[in-house]
C-alpha cells in the first residue's frame, strides 16, 4: 500500500498545487477494485470532494505521478 507521504514525495512540486487533489487523484487511479465496487465509489467521491473536475486530467497536479507506483508493482 502506497502512503500519502510517498505519493507527495514523488509528485513534481512544480506541477502539484493542490496536495489533497493530488492524493485523491493518485488513490483513484491506484484503486485495485472494479468500478462497480464500494471501494472504487469511495475513491471517486474523495476525488470529487477534493475538487476533481471529473476528467481525471485536472490542472494543478502531477498527472503522471500515479504511474510511478503502478510500474513499481
C-alpha positions in Angstrom: 0.0 0.0 0.0 1.4 3.4 -1.0 1.3 6.0 1.7 0.2 9.6 1.4 3.8 10.6 2.2 5.2 8.5 -0.6 2.7 10.0 -3.1 3.5 13.5 -2.2 7.3 12.9 -2.1 7.3 11.7 -5.7 4.9 14.2 -7.2 6.6 17.0 -9.1 6.2 20.1 -6.9 6.2 22.4 -10.0 3.0 20.6 -11.1 1.3 19.9 -7.8 -0.5 22.9 -6.5 -3.1 21.0 -4.5 -1.9 18.2 -2.3 -5.4 17.0 -1.4 -6.4 16.7 -5.0 -3.1 15.0 -5.9 -3.7 12.4 -3.2 -7.3 11.8 -4.3 -6.3 11.6 -7.9 -3.5 9.1 -7.4 -5.5 7.0 -5.0 -8.4 6.8 -7.5 -6.0 5.6 -10.3 -4.3 3.1 -8.0 -7.5 1.6 -6.7 -7.4 -2.1 -7.3 -11.1 -2.5 -7.3 -13.5 -2.6 -10.2 -15.7 0.4 -11.0 -18.9 -1.1 -9.5 -17.4 -1.7 -6.1 -17.8 0.3 -2.9 -14.1 1.0 -2.6 -14.0 2.4 -6.1 -17.0 4.6 -5.4 -15.5 5.8 -2.2 -12.3 6.8 -4.1 -14.4 8.6 -6.7 -16.3 10.6 -4.1 -13.0 11.5 -2.4 -11.6 12.8 -5.7 -14.7 14.9 -6.3 -14.7 16.3 -2.8 -11.0 17.3 -3.2 -12.1 19.4 -6.2 -11.7 17.0 -9.0 -13.3 18.1 -12.3 -14.5 14.6 -13.3 -11.9 14.4 -16.1 -9.0 12.9 -14.1 -6.9 15.4 -16.1 -7.1 18.2 -13.5 -4.8 21.2 -13.6 -2.6 21.7 -10.6 -1.5 18.1 -10.1 1.3 15.8 -11.4 -0.8 13.7 -13.7 1.9 11.1 -14.2 2.8 10.5 -10.5 0.4 7.6 -10.0 2.2 5.7 -12.8 5.4 5.6 -10.8 3.7 3.3 -8.3 1.8 1.2 -10.9 5.1 0.4 -12.7 6.9 -0.5 -9.4 4.5 -3.3 -8.7 
